[in-house]
Amino acid sequence: MWVIATAGHVDHGKSTLVRALTGMEPDRWAEERRRGMTIDLGFAWTALESGRQVAFVDVPGHERFVTNMLAGAGPCPAVMFVVAADEGWRAQSAEHLAALHALGVRHGLLVVTHADLADPGPAQEEARLHLEGTTLSEIDAVAVSGLTGQGLPELSAALDRLAAELPEPRRDGPVRLWIDRVFTITGAGTVVTGTLTHGTVRVGDELLAGPDRVQVRGLQTLNRRREAVPATARVAINVRGADRDTLSRGTALLTPDAWLTTESADVRLEAGGDLSGDLRGDLLFHLGSAAVPARLRPLGVDTARLTLARPMPLRAGDRGLLRDPGRRMIVAGVRVLDVRPAPLRRRGAAAARGAALAGVTVPTAADLLRWHGLLSRAELTAMGAEPAGRPVAGDWFADPGHWSELRRNLAEQVAHRDQGITVDAAARLLGLPDRRLARALVAEPLTIRAGVILSGDHASMPPQVEKAVARLRAELAGRPFDAPTAERLAELQLTGARLAAAVRAAALLPVARNVVLLPEAPELAVDVLSELPAPFTVSQARTALGTSRRVALPLLEYLDAQGRTRRVDNASRICVSPSADDGTR
């Protein structure tokens, strides 16, 4: 199916034209039919001579209903732009064109109506002059009369050519369906409609609608029931899990775990509107069928931080527009660049951010990584970019410059520690979201031994000591705080010079006399203790760690000395986070 929106000034014959093409009444309300003026969105469809199914979203042309017009035209890939031969170009012709240009709509037809009332030539010439320099400058033109049928065969043929030129949508991608109508059917429940531009919806699917998870109970397209509907299509979805009061125009139905919702995004302001006014005032951001109050903070010549009144599911590359409802005009087209921008807290941060965004029109994975440093495959996809190249660890991708800086920082951390640093501790200190990244950073002259990152010239263990440490490590698997007794260390022949060799090689960690643990034990202990209600006692720590007081007390004193725990009185402690501003967690 191909979906085409109408556009143009009020009373220029958009609904009459749709009615003549489809034999259907697009105006749904009695008030619309009484006044002869479209107020809300109308829908109709027909089969062209080629067999292609074309659905029309008929939008209002009056200036009071621009928000409704944008809700209908926003998700549509093509437009039928209507100008009346007897009136020519008018105010809403200009505003609708500005909106379509700002949204980047490139496919369409110029249709000069009322050809039975006036010569269509002058109106077509005038319209061509206004279309020049916009995204619709190259569209074909047809003159028709919706009342007499003049030119309708030529219009049908032109629509067929237009449909053949439209790009194929992605039918295997995640769904983002912008709702444009919500109603209730007795015995069925809540039904929503919208223009499906990406992905495929199937009966039984679970989708997100804001915070709610809804299930697709039934599907219809063109008044026919379907088990699945691929893009592009007008679709009606019977949903379970949300009622009419919780759904509204502008809500998006989303594939779970595939989208990032955000209240803040960095954007590029593109041609198509009036940038001469005050961009710091209250604006409306239009995307899909949504219209959300927004404010702008300039970052560069044509970049800005967009702050939304409520979260929206956005992706890099999305095209929307900003409208000033006070001045009743399109301010700018908007190209979304980054949907998870860092806060602008320092002096000069806005200008630096603007410089970082300069020259980027549609961000690639490399751009997003340059801005964020590290991103998982799922994050990159949800942000709107296809991952390229090989991940550095697991499904994590890194900006090359950031990765090199992390590697230098790790080498510095290891150089300052005689006993090396555990992989988990390295991940914490470097702010890494996954310990696998810390392991992947290890390169000569660094090495990993028994879970500890060491410099290459660090002392090695004799084979007999290495074997004994391996046995002890196996015994402590699953119970890392059950320190071996002096008798057990003697049985393993880990005493005297051999124990000293294991300690020098950072394979074992003495936290007190006759209390020896594996080097990763302190970090593991902090993980456990940080889950306790603060403050906690030695007894509570001992129970949580699953060990004896012989081990718990010296381990806590070791953590005190390392700055990972802190006494608050004689009987209790709290955990200390290295990254916390107030020193606690």
PLY file of the C-alpha trace (Angstrom):
ply
format ascii 1.0
element vertex 585
property float x
property float y
property float z
element edge 584
property int vertex1
property int vertex2
end_header
0.00 0.00 0.00
1.08 3.57 -0.68
-0.07 6.37 1.64
-0.41 9.94 0.37
-1.46 13.04 2.32
-3.29 16.01 0.89
-2.16 19.59 1.44
-3.35 23.04 0.44
-5.54 25.99 1.34
-9.06 25.60 2.72
-11.85 25.24 0.09
-9.40 24.35 -2.69
-11.12 20.99 -3.17
-8.93 18.47 -1.36
-11.79 16.44 0.08
-13.81 16.69 -3.15
-10.82 15.34 -5.03
-10.34 12.41 -2.62
-14.07 11.68 -2.85
-13.90 11.67 -6.67
-10.86 9.38 -6.71
-12.10 6.85 -4.15
-15.89 7.09 -4.09
-15.55 7.40 -0.29
-16.46 10.24 2.07
-13.26 11.39 3.83
-15.03 13.82 6.19
-16.05 11.74 9.20
-17.91 14.35 11.23
-21.42 15.64 10.54
-20.12 19.13 11.38
-17.52 18.81 8.62
-20.12 17.83 6.07
-22.53 20.58 7.23
-19.88 23.30 6.96
-18.21 21.84 3.86
-14.82 22.18 5.57
-12.44 19.49 6.82
-11.68 19.97 10.53
-9.96 16.73 11.47
-8.18 14.03 9.51
-10.07 12.03 6.89
-9.14 8.68 5.37
-10.05 6.98 2.09
-8.46 4.56 -0.37
-8.68 3.19 -3.87
-7.04 0.75 -6.27
-5.22 2.31 -9.23
-5.28 0.84 -12.72
-1.99 -0.97 -12.04
-3.55 -2.69 -9.02
-1.61 -0.58 -6.53
-3.58 0.30 -3.42
-3.34 3.98 -2.49
-4.64 5.37 0.81
-5.22 9.10 1.29
-4.92 11.05 4.52
-7.07 14.12 3.91
-5.98 17.05 6.09
-7.72 20.32 6.98
-6.66 23.47 5.13
-7.82 26.11 7.61
-5.15 27.95 9.58
-6.85 27.04 12.89
-6.22 23.35 12.24
-2.54 23.35 11.27
-1.73 20.99 14.15
-4.26 18.49 12.76
-2.78 18.92 9.29
0.72 18.14 10.56
-0.54 15.11 12.51
-1.84 13.63 9.27
0.92 14.68 6.86
3.84 14.13 9.24
4.12 10.33 8.90
3.24 10.22 5.17
5.99 9.70 2.58
4.22 11.61 -0.22
1.77 14.49 -0.74
-0.90 15.57 -3.18
-0.54 19.37 -3.07
-3.79 21.04 -4.11
-4.17 24.58 -5.50
-7.46 25.91 -6.90
-7.39 27.34 -10.42
-9.87 30.10 -9.53
-8.03 31.27 -6.39
-4.39 30.44 -6.92
-1.77 30.47 -4.17
-3.06 31.38 -0.71
-1.84 31.71 2.87
-2.27 28.09 3.87
-0.71 26.97 0.60
2.44 28.72 1.80
2.29 27.36 5.36
1.63 23.81 4.20
4.54 24.03 1.75
6.83 25.38 4.48
5.85 22.44 6.69
6.38 19.83 3.98
9.74 21.35 3.04
10.80 21.39 6.68
9.80 17.72 7.01
11.86 16.88 3.92
8.93 15.49 1.89
10.29 15.00 -1.66
7.62 12.92 -3.36
4.34 14.35 -4.51
2.00 15.78 -7.15
0.85 19.33 -7.76
-2.88 19.12 -8.48
-4.64 22.22 -9.79
-8.35 21.81 -8.99
-11.45 23.73 -10.10
-10.26 23.42 -13.71
-13.94 23.73 -14.71
-14.11 27.21 -13.15
-10.90 28.84 -14.44
-7.91 28.30 -16.68
-5.52 26.14 -14.57
-2.40 27.48 -16.34
-1.83 30.69 -14.32
-2.41 28.93 -10.97
0.01 26.17 -11.98
2.68 28.70 -13.00
2.24 30.60 -9.73
2.49 27.38 -7.72
5.65 26.38 -9.61
7.29 29.64 -8.58
6.53 28.94 -4.91
7.70 25.32 -5.15
11.03 26.38 -6.65
13.90 25.84 -4.22
11.91 23.47 -1.98
12.00 19.69 -1.66
8.90 19.53 -3.89
10.28 21.63 -6.74
10.44 18.72 -9.22
7.00 17.17 -8.72
4.64 16.59 -11.65
1.50 18.69 -12.14
-2.04 17.72 -13.18
-5.14 19.88 -13.73
-8.49 18.38 -12.67
-12.05 19.05 -11.65
-13.38 16.97 -8.83
-16.95 17.85 -9.79
-16.91 17.11 -13.53
-14.22 14.42 -13.56
-12.01 16.40 -15.93
-8.40 15.20 -15.66
-9.12 12.36 -13.21
-7.74 9.64 -15.54
-4.52 11.67 -15.91
-4.39 12.13 -12.13
-4.77 8.38 -11.54
-1.94 7.69 -13.98
0.25 10.29 -12.27
-0.50 8.74 -8.87
0.55 5.37 -10.27
3.87 6.85 -11.41
4.32 8.53 -8.03
3.69 5.28 -6.16
6.21 3.48 -8.36
8.88 6.04 -7.44
8.42 5.88 -3.66
11.30 4.17 -1.82
10.64 0.75 -0.34
10.15 0.92 3.44
11.99 -1.27 5.94
9.54 -4.00 6.84
11.89 -5.95 9.12
12.78 -3.08 11.44
11.24 -2.00 14.74
7.78 -0.45 14.75
7.06 3.18 15.62
3.42 3.86 14.79
2.25 7.40 15.52
-1.40 7.26 16.60
-3.69 9.76 14.86
-7.07 8.49 16.06
-8.39 6.60 19.12
-11.91 5.22 19.47
-13.86 2.41 21.13
-15.86 -0.37 19.48
-18.47 -2.20 21.53
-17.34 -5.74 22.14
-13.81 -5.08 20.86
-12.49 -2.31 23.07
-9.91 0.32 22.20
-8.85 0.83 18.59
-6.08 3.12 17.36
-5.20 4.10 13.82
-2.08 5.47 12.19
0.24 5.36 9.20
2.73 2.51 9.55
5.97 3.66 7.90
8.47 1.07 9.23
8.34 -2.54 10.32
5.47 -5.03 10.46
2.67 -5.31 13.03
1.28 -8.78 13.81
-1.64 -10.02 15.84
-0.29 -11.07 19.24
2.58 -8.54 19.21
3.36 -6.66 22.39
4.04 -2.97 21.90
4.77 -0.06 24.23
2.41 2.90 24.48
4.18 5.30 26.79
4.75 3.40 30.05
2.09 0.80 29.22
2.64 -2.50 27.45
-0.25 -3.32 25.11
-1.06 -6.40 23.04
-2.33 -6.39 19.48
-5.69 -8.20 19.57
-6.66 -7.52 15.98
-5.56 -5.72 12.82
-7.37 -4.12 9.93
-6.18 -2.30 6.86
-8.56 -0.90 4.24
-11.44 -2.42 6.27
-10.02 -5.95 5.95
-8.84 -8.10 8.81
-5.19 -9.13 8.69
-2.89 -11.30 10.78
0.05 -9.06 9.85
0.43 -5.67 8.18
3.79 -4.54 6.75
4.78 -0.93 6.07
3.73 1.26 4.37
0.04 1.08 5.33
-2.91 2.71 7.00
-3.66 0.39 9.88
-6.29 0.05 12.62
-5.13 -1.85 15.69
-7.37 -3.29 18.38
-5.22 -3.12 21.53
-5.50 -4.78 24.93
-3.82 -3.33 28.01
-4.69 0.35 27.65
-8.01 2.15 27.40
-9.03 5.20 25.41
-8.24 7.54 28.29
-4.55 6.59 28.31
-4.02 6.77 24.53
-4.22 9.87 22.39
-3.10 11.37 19.11
0.67 11.79 19.23
1.29 8.64 21.30
3.60 6.20 19.55
3.24 2.42 19.59
6.78 1.05 19.82
8.62 -2.24 19.52
9.86 -2.87 23.09
13.59 -2.38 23.82
14.20 -0.88 20.37
13.73 2.84 21.04
15.15 5.48 23.36
12.66 7.96 24.73
14.12 11.31 25.62
13.21 14.78 26.82
16.38 16.26 25.36
18.06 16.02 21.97
20.69 17.89 20.00
19.34 18.92 16.62
20.25 20.72 13.43
17.93 23.53 12.34
17.33 23.28 8.61
15.78 25.50 5.98
12.05 25.65 5.57
10.96 28.23 8.11
11.64 31.62 9.65
14.73 31.71 11.87
14.56 35.47 12.32
12.40 35.39 15.46
13.24 34.61 19.06
14.00 30.89 19.17
14.11 30.88 22.98
10.34 31.23 23.37
7.71 28.53 23.66
7.55 26.44 20.51
5.80 23.28 19.33
7.88 20.36 18.08
6.01 18.29 15.48
7.09 14.75 14.62
4.80 12.06 13.28
1.37 12.85 14.70
2.84 14.38 17.89
2.94 18.07 18.81
4.99 18.62 21.98
5.85 21.96 23.65
9.58 22.55 23.36
12.34 25.06 24.03
15.62 25.64 22.23
19.08 26.48 23.48
21.41 27.50 20.62
24.69 25.60 20.40
26.09 26.82 17.09
25.05 28.66 13.96
22.44 26.03 13.07
22.53 23.57 15.98
20.60 23.63 19.24
19.64 21.67 22.35
15.94 20.78 22.11
14.16 20.28 25.45
10.74 18.66 25.32
7.84 18.97 27.73
7.40 15.20 27.70
9.53 12.25 26.54
9.41 11.21 22.88
10.85 8.20 21.05
13.47 9.80 18.78
16.28 8.56 16.58
19.24 10.23 14.94
18.17 11.31 11.48
14.50 11.92 12.38
13.03 14.95 10.65
10.46 17.13 12.40
9.66 20.80 12.53
9.35 23.61 15.02
6.34 25.88 14.88
5.71 29.13 16.74
2.00 28.98 17.61
2.04 32.64 18.66
3.28 33.86 15.29
1.42 31.02 13.52
4.43 30.10 11.44
6.98 27.37 10.82
10.23 28.30 12.55
12.54 25.62 11.18
12.92 22.09 10.01
14.64 19.91 12.60
17.07 17.05 11.98
17.69 15.01 15.12
21.41 14.39 15.72
21.82 12.96 19.23
19.04 11.60 21.43
21.17 11.17 24.55
23.28 14.33 24.81
25.46 15.03 27.83
24.38 17.84 30.19
25.83 21.31 29.49
27.18 22.17 32.93
30.45 24.03 32.37
31.18 27.44 30.94
31.77 27.08 27.22
30.12 23.64 27.07
27.41 24.80 24.65
29.92 26.22 22.16
32.09 23.11 22.43
29.06 20.93 21.79
28.12 23.03 18.77
31.63 22.58 17.37
31.39 18.80 17.89
28.10 18.70 15.97
29.33 20.89 13.12
29.15 19.34 9.68
27.05 16.32 10.72
23.71 16.01 8.90
22.73 12.38 9.40
24.89 10.89 12.18
26.68 7.62 11.56
27.80 5.11 14.18
31.25 6.77 14.07
29.68 10.16 14.91
27.69 8.76 17.84
30.77 6.97 19.18
32.82 10.16 18.85
30.25 11.93 21.02
29.69 9.12 23.55
32.94 7.12 23.57
31.40 3.68 24.21
28.04 2.30 23.04
26.60 -1.19 22.82
25.15 -2.56 19.61
21.64 -2.22 21.03
22.28 1.40 22.03
23.65 2.32 18.61
20.67 0.75 16.88
18.16 2.38 19.22
19.86 5.74 18.71
19.48 5.39 14.95
22.79 4.14 13.52
23.87 0.79 12.15
27.04 -0.45 13.91
30.08 -0.66 11.65
33.33 -2.53 12.13
34.12 -4.97 14.92
33.21 -4.50 18.58
36.07 -4.02 21.03
34.52 -6.46 23.53
31.25 -8.38 23.58
28.80 -6.18 21.69
30.53 -2.94 22.73
31.84 -0.47 20.16
34.33 2.30 20.92
35.55 5.52 19.40
39.23 4.90 18.52
40.45 8.05 20.23
38.46 7.35 23.39
39.67 3.74 23.44
43.31 4.87 23.23
42.75 7.31 26.08
41.20 4.57 28.23
44.21 2.35 27.54
46.60 5.12 28.64
44.56 5.73 31.80
44.61 2.03 32.66
48.39 1.89 32.29
48.70 4.85 34.68
46.43 3.20 37.25
48.46 -0.02 37.17
51.78 1.85 37.39
50.70 3.40 40.72
49.86 0.08 42.35
52.53 -2.37 43.43
49.98 -5.18 43.67
48.36 -4.37 40.32
44.64 -3.82 39.98
41.80 -6.29 39.59
39.73 -6.27 36.41
36.63 -5.22 38.36
38.50 -2.39 40.07
39.82 -1.19 36.72
36.31 -1.13 35.30
35.12 0.94 38.25
37.98 3.41 38.15
37.63 3.97 34.40
33.84 4.24 34.56
33.34 1.26 32.23
29.84 -0.27 32.00
31.13 -3.82 31.47
34.12 -5.63 33.01
34.83 -7.21 29.61
35.89 -3.79 28.41
38.56 -3.63 31.13
39.95 -6.99 30.04
39.93 -5.88 26.39
41.97 -2.80 27.26
44.87 -4.90 28.52
47.72 -4.84 26.01
51.50 -4.89 26.29
53.18 -3.98 28.52
50.19 -4.93 30.70
49.08 -8.49 31.37
46.34 -10.26 33.36
47.26 -12.84 35.94
44.68 -14.50 38.20
42.17 -11.72 37.54
44.70 -8.97 38.30
46.07 -6.52 35.74
49.84 -6.17 36.14
52.68 -4.47 34.35
54.70 -6.79 32.11
57.78 -6.65 34.33
55.84 -7.67 37.43
57.25 -10.59 39.37
56.26 -14.03 38.13
55.63 -17.09 40.28
57.59 -20.33 40.28
55.60 -23.22 38.77
55.04 -24.88 42.17
53.59 -21.65 43.61
51.43 -21.08 40.53
50.01 -24.60 40.91
49.25 -24.08 44.62
47.53 -20.75 43.95
45.40 -22.40 41.26
44.26 -25.03 43.78
43.39 -22.35 46.33
41.52 -20.33 43.70
39.43 -23.40 42.83
38.62 -23.96 46.52
37.46 -20.36 46.95
35.21 -20.41 43.88
31.72 -19.44 45.03
32.93 -18.51 48.55
35.57 -15.80 48.00
35.59 -14.58 51.63
36.27 -17.96 53.26
40.00 -17.29 53.84
42.09 -20.43 54.26
43.37 -21.22 57.72
47.08 -21.26 58.54
46.89 -25.05 58.52
45.38 -25.09 55.02
48.03 -22.68 53.71
50.67 -25.02 55.12
49.04 -28.02 53.42
49.18 -26.09 50.13
52.81 -25.16 50.87
51.90 -21.48 50.64
54.02 -20.25 53.51
57.25 -18.32 53.90
59.02 -17.57 50.61
56.36 -19.24 48.50
53.57 -17.14 49.99
55.73 -14.04 49.53
56.23 -14.95 45.86
52.46 -15.25 45.35
51.90 -11.89 47.02
54.64 -10.20 44.92
52.97 -11.59 41.79
49.62 -10.14 42.99
48.09 -13.62 42.92
47.15 -13.47 46.62
46.27 -10.55 48.88
47.17 -10.52 52.60
44.62 -8.34 54.43
45.93 -9.24 57.90
48.26 -11.73 59.60
47.09 -15.24 58.62
44.21 -13.82 56.52
44.90 -14.28 52.82
42.32 -13.71 50.08
42.21 -13.58 46.31
43.03 -10.13 44.90
39.51 -9.52 43.62
37.93 -10.14 47.04
37.84 -6.45 48.15
35.89 -5.38 45.06
33.52 -8.31 45.45
33.05 -7.38 49.11
32.15 -3.79 48.21
29.53 -5.10 45.77
27.94 -7.14 48.57
28.21 -4.50 51.29
26.79 -1.73 49.11
23.50 -3.65 49.03
23.18 -3.52 52.84
21.12 -0.78 54.53
23.54 1.93 55.61
25.12 2.07 58.08
25.93 -1.59 58.74
27.70 -3.38 61.57
30.56 -5.90 61.49
28.05 -8.61 62.34
25.79 -7.62 59.43
28.80 -7.50 57.11
30.00 -10.92 58.28
26.57 -12.45 57.60
26.27 -10.82 54.17
29.77 -11.96 53.17
29.19 -15.47 54.45
32.40 -15.57 56.46
33.73 -15.47 60.02
34.60 -12.51 62.20
38.26 -13.59 61.82
38.00 -12.55 58.16
35.25 -9.90 58.20
36.92 -7.53 60.66
40.37 -7.31 58.99
38.71 -7.15 55.56
36.64 -4.16 56.69
39.76 -2.51 58.12
41.51 -3.09 54.79
38.57 -1.48 52.97
38.72 1.44 55.43
42.37 1.96 54.56
41.57 1.79 50.82
38.82 4.38 51.20
36.07 1.97 50.12
34.34 1.91 53.51
34.25 4.44 56.33
33.37 4.28 60.01
30.47 6.44 61.13
30.79 5.44 64.79
32.43 2.72 66.85
29.98 0.05 65.72
29.05 0.77 62.09
30.31 1.71 58.64
29.11 2.92 55.25
30.37 2.17 51.75
32.17 4.93 49.88
31.83 5.38 46.14
34.92 6.71 44.34
32.66 8.65 41.96
30.17 10.04 44.46
30.37 13.78 45.05
29.33 13.39 48.68
31.60 10.42 49.24
28.87 7.92 50.08
26.57 5.43 48.51
0 1
1 2
2 3
3 4
4 5
5 6
6 7
7 8
8 9
9 10
10 11
11 12
12 13
13 14
14 15
15 16
16 17
17 18
18 19
19 20
20 21
21 22
22 23
23 24
24 25
25 26
26 27
27 28
28 29
29 30
30 31
31 32
32 33
33 34
34 35
35 36
36 37
37 38
38 39
39 40
40 41
41 42
42 43
43 44
44 45
45 46
46 47
47 48
48 49
49 50
50 51
51 52
52 53
53 54
54 55
55 56
56 57
57 58
58 59
59 60
60 61
61 62
62 63
63 64
64 65
65 66
66 67
67 68
68 69
69 70
70 71
71 72
72 73
73 74
74 75
75 76
76 77
77 78
78 79
79 80
80 81
81 82
82 83
83 84
84 85
85 86
86 87
87 88
88 89
89 90
90 91
91 92
92 93
93 94
94 95
95 96
96 97
97 98
98 99
99 100
100 101
101 102
102 103
103 104
104 105
105 106
106 107
107 108
108 109
109 110
110 111
111 112
112 113
113 114
114 115
115 116
116 117
117 118
118 119
119 120
120 121
121 122
122 123
123 124
124 125
125 126
126 127
127 128
128 129
129 130
130 131
131 132
132 133
133 134
134 135
135 136
136 137
137 138
138 139
139 140
140 141
141 142
142 143
143 144
144 145
145 146
146 147
147 148
148 149
149 150
150 151
151 152
152 153
153 154
154 155
155 156
156 157
157 158
158 159
159 160
160 161
161 162
162 163
163 164
164 165
165 166
166 167
167 168
168 169
169 170
170 171
171 172
172 173
173 174
174 175
175 176
176 177
177 178
178 179
179 180
180 181
181 182
182 183
183 184
184 185
185 186
186 187
187 188
188 189
189 190
190 191
191 192
192 193
193 194
194 195
195 196
196 197
197 198
198 199
199 200
200 201
201 202
202 203
203 204
204 205
205 206
206 207
207 208
208 209
209 210
210 211
211 212
212 213
213 214
214 215
215 216
216 217
217 218
218 219
219 220
220 221
221 222
222 223
223 224
224 225
225 226
226 227
227 228
228 229
229 230
230 231
231 232
232 233
233 234
234 235
235 236
236 237
237 238
238 239
239 240
240 241
241 242
242 243
243 244
244 245
245 246
246 247
247 248
248 249
249 250
250 251
251 252
252 253
253 254
254 255
255 256
256 257
257 258
258 259
259 260
260 261
261 262
262 263
263 264
264 265
265 266
266 267
267 268
268 269
269 270
270 271
271 272
272 273
273 274
274 275
275 276
276 277
277 278
278 279
279 280
280 281
281 282
282 283
283 284
284 285
285 286
286 287
287 288
288 289
289 290
290 291
291 292
292 293
293 294
294 295
295 296
296 297
297 298
298 299
299 300
300 301
301 302
302 303
303 304
304 305
305 306
306 307
307 308
308 309
309 310
310 311
311 312
312 313
313 314
314 315
315 316
316 317
317 318
318 319
319 320
320 321
321 322
322 323
323 324
324 325
325 326
326 327
327 328
328 329
329 330
330 331
331 332
332 333
333 334
334 335
335 336
336 337
337 338
338 339
339 340
340 341
341 342
342 343
343 344
344 345
345 346
346 347
347 348
348 349
349 350
350 351
351 352
352 353
353 354
354 355
355 356
356 357
357 358
358 359
359 360
360 361
361 362
362 363
363 364
364 365
365 366
366 367
367 368
368 369
369 370
370 371
371 372
372 373
373 374
374 375
375 376
376 377
377 378
378 379
379 380
380 381
381 382
382 383
383 384
384 385
385 386
386 387
387 388
388 389
389 390
390 391
391 392
392 393
393 394
394 395
395 396
396 397
397 398
398 399
399 400
400 401
401 402
402 403
403 404
404 405
405 406
406 407
407 408
408 409
409 410
410 411
411 412
412 413
413 414
414 415
415 416
416 417
417 418
418 419
419 420
420 421
421 422
422 423
423 424
424 425
425 426
426 427
427 428
428 429
429 430
430 431
431 432
432 433
433 434
434 435
435 436
436 437
437 438
438 439
439 440
440 441
441 442
442 443
443 444
444 445
445 446
446 447
447 448
448 449
449 450
450 451
451 452
452 453
453 454
454 455
455 456
456 457
457 458
458 459
459 460
460 461
461 462
462 463
463 464
464 465
465 466
466 467
467 468
468 469
469 470
470 471
471 472
472 473
473 474
474 475
475 476
476 477
477 478
478 479
479 480
480 481
481 482
482 483
483 484
484 485
485 486
486 487
487 488
488 489
489 490
490 491
491 492
492 493
493 494
494 495
495 496
496 497
497 498
498 499
499 500
500 501
501 502
502 503
503 504
504 505
505 506
506 507
507 508
508 509
509 510
510 511
511 512
512 513
513 514
514 515
515 516
516 517
517 518
518 519
519 520
520 521
521 522
522 523
523 524
524 525
525 526
526 527
527 528
528 529
529 530
530 531
531 532
532 533
533 534
534 535
535 536
536 537
537 538
538 539
539 540
540 541
541 542
542 543
543 544
544 545
545 546
546 547
547 548
548 549
549 550
550 551
551 552
552 553
553 554
554 555
555 556
556 557
557 558
558 559
559 560
560 561
561 562
562 563
563 564
564 565
565 566
566 567
567 568
568 569
569 570
570 571
571 572
572 573
573 574
574 575
575 576
576 577
577 578
578 579
579 580
580 581
581 582
582 583
583 584
